[in-house]
Amino acid sequence: MKRTTIMLPAALKHRAEQAAKAQRISLGELIRSSLAARLQGAPEREPLFSDEAVFHGETPVDLAHDHDRYLYDDLH
């Protein structure tokens, strides 16, 4: 591990210390696990919009109301 120094607002440090104490872990462990969780789950893009074939171009104004027709009827 590498040692580092971070600057925290007093209120945030206090809340972090209380959370670490409640979980019976060190402040360092709380910060490491929180940072790892934050970085692990950060998708590059919203999955709904990641496929350009699914979401492309103008959206019909009645899409929400008539979604079954758009999904299941032959519109072409």
Secondary structure, 3 states (H helix, E strand, C coil): CCCCCCCCCHHHHHHHHHHHHHHCCCHHHHHHHHHHHHHHCCCCCCHHHCCCCCCCCCCCCCCCCCHHHHHHCCCC
